[in-house]
Amino acid sequence: MTKPKRQMRLGGFFHPTGNHVAAWLHPEAQADAGMNFRHYVELAQTSERAKFDLVFLADSNATRDGNVAALSRWPQYMAYFEPTTLLSGLAATTKNIGLVATATTSYNEPYTIARRFASIDMMSEGRAGWNVVTSSNKSEAYNYNRTEHFGHDERYERAREFVEICRGLWDSWDDDAFVRDRETSTYFVPEKLHYLRHQGKHFSVRGPLNVPRPPQGYPVFAQAGASNTGRDFAAEIAEIVFTPLHTLKEAQDFSADIRGRMDKFDRDPSHIKIMPGLNVIVGRTDEEAEEKHQYLQSLIHPDVGRQLLSTELGGIDLTPFRVDGPLPYHLIPDVEGSSGKRIMDVARRDNLTIRDSYKQFAGARGQRTLKGKPQHIADEMEDWFLKEGVDGFLIQPAHLPVGLNEFVDTVVPELVRRGRFKTKYEGKTLRENLGLPRPT
């Protein structure tokens, strides 16, 4: 019998109007997308029609800070739905697709998050996933009774304890604890209820959770750590990793590094899926795709471009500097995030101006951009997949909903024709569809 071809995993990673920083200005984009529920329903249902494994929603617990004139031209993170609430609505309007959202461990309580994701998993019959973050937006501190953000190491220390508590709370009840037997007047079996009684450095949580054990045991964990600490955290808890990857060699090295770290946490390397973001622009020809990209690039206002770089480069004010001049390297602080470091390294290497830098970054928010006709895009995706750089991709269309429709209607059929993507869902839960085990 011929062994079936290994198939890639696909998800949709949706910033409201699209992944390009100027997407909302495109006449085909949904300008009010952040607060338009029907828009998200359309995206989720289109993704489900294509048999995507999941949809993925980012989050921040604060608006952006910075130059108000620039922010007034840039809607992302200024007005949009709280994502776990949005997932609850999408659970009722979809049947098979996984539903993954971001929730920070820095500005939440473990009991609240455990209860919220257990509820979504119950409502969706086992399709919930949690993107575990430690918050990158320092402004969130001001909304949670703090004057500054937690330090890098402390954030990850809290996150580990936070996840440990959530796992314990999801184990509050055995799978068969709720018998609801009218004849014996027994609603649940007392011996199958478990108190957590956690006393740790950062949290004290007694439990138990007032939601039964989720259908998946635990929601699927996603994580995007790029630093050494972040990679260890991903190797310890993540089942989906979506750190930006720009070259095949980088992807191969990252995948090998993460899987190599899993041994010290007694985890099977096959129990993690490397799925970097992929900013896709599809055209009938490569030239048409490039024209679409350049049109979006032309919509970037210089104020937005400067502010975009400022956010990634530690908050430096770039307004006094000529947009067609170099970055003021001597004034830029050490940047913690991988995106900021990449911007600096590439600008120095290629002698880029401020305009060059923000155009390069704005097109994909630090992720890889892939432009061209469907066959070309499928070639590139298949190459990375076959050469063990990735297990799949989170597709981030440049503008929505049209960019998603184009990918679904042209690239997905090409991947299916090659036997690299499925034509039906393999299971009922997100874990089953990703080939991940259910925690016992």
N, C-alpha and C positions, 0 to 999 in steps of 0.2 A: 504494500500500500504506500502511495506517495505521501510523504509528510507534508502537511499543509504549511504554506508560507507563514512566516512570522509577520504579524500585522502591527502597524503603528497605532498609537493612541492619539486622539485629537480632542481638543477642548476649545471653547471659545472664551477668550479673555476680553471683556467688553468695558472699555471706558465709554461713558454714555453716548457721546456723539461720534466716537472713533478714536483710534490711537494717535493720529496726527494732532499736534498741538493746535492747528488751525482748522480741524475737521468741522467745527460748528459753523464755519463761514462757507462751507461748500453748499451750493444750492440743493444738493440731493440729501444732505444730512438732516437729521431730526434736531432742530435747534434747541428745543426744550426737553431733550432726551432724559436729562437727569431726574426730572419730575414727571415723566410720562410713562405710566405703568403699561399701557398698551404697547409702547415701543419695546419694552423689555420682554413682554409676552411674545411679540413677533420674533425677536432675536432668539429666544429660547426655543420656540417652536420650529423656527428655521433650522437651528442647530440640531434639534431632535430629528427632523426630517432627514438630515444628512447623516444621522447615526453618530454624532459626536458623543464622546463619553461624558462630557460635562460642560457646564458653563461656569465661569469664574468671575467673581466681582471683587474689586479692590475696595478700600475704604480708608478714611481718615476721620478722626474725631475732632477736627477743627477745619475752618477755612484756611486758605493760604494766607500768610502774611507777606508783606513786601510793598512794592510800589503800587499804590491803589490805582493809579492810571493804567498801569500794565495789567493788574488783576481784573480790571473792569472789561478787558478785552479777551479774557481767558477764563471760561466757565468751570473748568475741571476743579472739583472739590469745593466749589462755592455754594452749590445748591443741588442736592441729590438725595435719593432715598438711603436710609439706613439699610445695609445690605441683607441682614438676616431677616428683617421684616419683609423685604422684597422677595427673598427666597420662599417665604411662606406663601406669598401669592403665586409665585411661579410653580410651586409644588402642586397647586390646584389646577394649573393650566397645562401641565405636561404629565407624561406617564413614565418615561424611561430614562431621561437624561439626568446625570448627576448635577447636584446643585451645591456649589462651593463658594463660600464667602469668607472675607477677612474679618477677624476680630482680634484686637490687640490684647496682649497679656499685661501691658503696662497700665492701661486705664480701664480695666474691668475687674470683676471679682470672679473667681473660679466657679462658684455656685451658679451665678447668673449665666455664664457662658455654657456650662454643662447642661443646665436646664433648657437653654435656648436651642442648642444644637440637637439635644435629645428630642425635643419637640418637633423640630424640622425633620429629623430622621423618621419619626413616627408618622408625621403628616404626609411625607413623600414615600412612605413604605420602603425606606432604606436607601435614600439617594443623597444624603447630606455629606458635605465635606467642610472642614475648617482649615482655612489658611492661617496658621499661627504666626503672628508678627509681634515685634516688640516696639513698634511705632517708629517711623522715620521722621514724622512731622513734629518738630520740637514744640510747635505752638500748642499741641494737645495738652501739654502740662498746665497751661493757663486755664484750661477748662475743667481741671480736676484737682483743684486746691493745691497746686504746686507752682513754684516760681521758676523751676528749670526741669529739663528732661532727666530721666535716669541715665547714669553712665552706661557705656556699652556693655561692660562685663556684668554689671548689676542687672541690666535688662534681661540678659540671657539666663542669669541665675534665677531671677523671678519666673521667667518663662518655663524653665524646667520644673520648678515646683508647681507652677500653675497647671501644666499639663498632667503632672503626676496626680494632682488633686482631681482634675476632671475625669481622668481614667478611673480613679477610685469611686467617684460619685456615679459614674455610669455603671459601675459594678455594685451599686447599692442593692439591686434586686437580682436574684437569679432569673434566668430567662423564663422559667415556668412558675414564678412566684404568684402570679395573679390567676387564681383558679375560678373566682367568681361563681362559686357553687351555692345556689339558692337552697338546695335541699339541706345542706349542713350549715347554712348561714356563714360560710367562710369566703371572704373576699380575697384574702391572700394568705399564704402559708407563713406563719411567723418565723420559722427557722430559715426562710429564704430572703429575709430582710437583713441587711448588713449596714452597721454604722461605720463611718470612715474614721472619725475622731483624729483628724490630722492636726498636728501641732508642729509648725515649721518656722523657718526664719522669717518668711514674709507673710504667711497666711495661717489662720486658724479656722478650720472648717470641720464641724461635727458631722454633717450629713444626717440621715440619708437624703438622696435626691427624691423629689416628689414627682418623678416621671419614671415609668418602667424602663427596663434596660432597652436601649435603642435596637431596632431590627438588625443593624450592622454590628452590634456590640459596641463599637466606637465609630463615630463618623470618620471618614478618611482624612488623614492629616496631610496638609500641603505646607510647604515652607520654601523660602527663597534665599537662605543664607549664603553669602559669598565670602565673608571673612573666615579666618580659621575657626573662630568660635562658632560662627554660623554654620559652617560645614559640619562641625562635630554635632551640632544640634540637629541638623538635617539627618545625619547618619543615625542619630539616636531615635528620632521620633517620626520623621517624614516618610510619606508614602508617595507623594508627588513633589518633585522639586522643579522650580521654574526660574532659576537664576539665569540672567542674560548670558548668552553664548554667541560669539560672533564668527568664529572660525571652526572648521571641523576639528583641527588639532586641539583647540581650546575645549571643545565639547568632549572629545575623547579623553583628554586629561582630567577634566572635571568629573566625568562619569566614573572613571577608574578610581579617582581619589575618594569620591563619596562612597562608592561600594567597598573600597578598601578599608574605610573607617568603620563600616558596619560590623565588622567581626568583633570589635571590642565591646559592642553592645549586644552581642549574641543574636544578630539579625541576619536573615537570609538576604543576600544581595539582590535576589529576584523580587523582593518585596518592596522595591522602590522604583518609581517611574520618573526618568529624567525627561521633562517636557518644557523646554525653554519657550519664551514668547517668540512669535514670528509675525512681524509686521508685513502683511501680504498686500500687494497691489497687482491685480490681474488685468491684462489687456488681451485683445484678440491677437495682437502682435507685441513683441518686446518694445517696439517704438511707441505703441499706444500706451503701454503701461508706464513708460518713462514720461510721457506727456502728462498722464494723470498725476504722477508724483510731482513733477515740476509745477503743475498748477497749484497743488496744495502748498508747496514750498513758497510760491509767490504770495500766498495769503497770510504768511506769518508777519505780524506787525513787529517792527524792531523793538518796541517796548516789551512785548511778550518774549521775544527772543532773549533779550538781556535778562529779564526776570527768570526765565527758564534756567539759564546758566547760573544765575545768582543762587537759585534754590539748590542746585547740585554742587556748587562750589563754596559751600559754607556760609552763604548769606552776604557775600561781598557785594557792595553797591557798584554796578557797572554803568550807571547812567552818566557819569562824567566822561566816559571813554568813548572814542569814536568807534562806531559799529564796524567800520572797515579797517580798524587798527587791531593790533595784537591784544591778547588777554594780558592784564596786568599781573603777571606771574608773581612778582615780588610782594604783592598785597594779598594773595590768596592763601588762606590758612590751610593747614593739613586737612584734607578731606577724608572723612571716614568711609563714605559709601563707595562702592565699586564704580558707579556711574560717574561720579565726580573725578575719580582718579583716571578713568578712561578718557574723559574729556580733556584733562590736562595732558596726558601722555600723547594722545593723538594730535592735539593742537601744537605741541612742541615738535613732534616728529615731522608733521606735514606743514609747519609754518602757517597755521590757519589764523584767520582774523576772527573777531567776535562773531561777525555774521556767518562766516563759514562754520564755526563751531555750533552755533545754535541751529543752523539749518541741518547740520549732520545729526544732531541729537534730537531735534524736534520731530523729525520724520518718524521716529520709532520709540521715543522715550527710553533710549538706552538698549532697546532690543534690536535684533537683526532685522533689516529690511530685505525683502525678496520681491523683486519686480519682474514681470514678464508674462509671456503667454502661458496657458495652463500646463503645457508639456514641460516647459522649462522649470516652472515652480515645482512640479511633481518630481522632475529629475533631481533637483537640489534636495528636496525633502527625503527622497528615497536614498540618495547617496549618504547623507548623514545617518539615516536609520540603519542602512546595511553595514556601515563601517563602525557601528557601535558607539556613535557619538550621542545618540538620543534614543528614547523609547517612543517619542512622539513630539507633538508641538501644541502649544496654546496659541491658537490663531487670533491675531489682533488686527482686524481690518482697519485700514487707514481712516475710513469714514463709514458711518452706519446710517441706515441698514444696507445700503447698496453694496458696499464692499463685501459684506458677509454673503449676500445673495450671489455675487459673482464667484466667490470662492466655492460655495456649495454647489453651484450649478455647472462649474467647469473643471475645477481642480479635483474635487472629491470623486467625480466619475472616472477621472484619469487614474487616480490612486486605486479605485475599485477594479478597473480594467487590468491593472498590473497585479492584482491580488494582494495589495498592501494595506487595504482598508476594508472593513466589514460592510456587509449589506443588511445585517440585522443585529439587534442587541443579543449578547450571549447569555445574559442573566437578568435578574430582576433588580438587584441592588448595584450601587456604584462599585462596591468591592468586587462583586462578581464580574462586572463588565471590565474592570481593570485587571482582573486576575490576581486579586489580593485576598489573603486569608481573613476569615472573621475571627476576632479575638475570642477566646473561650472564657 
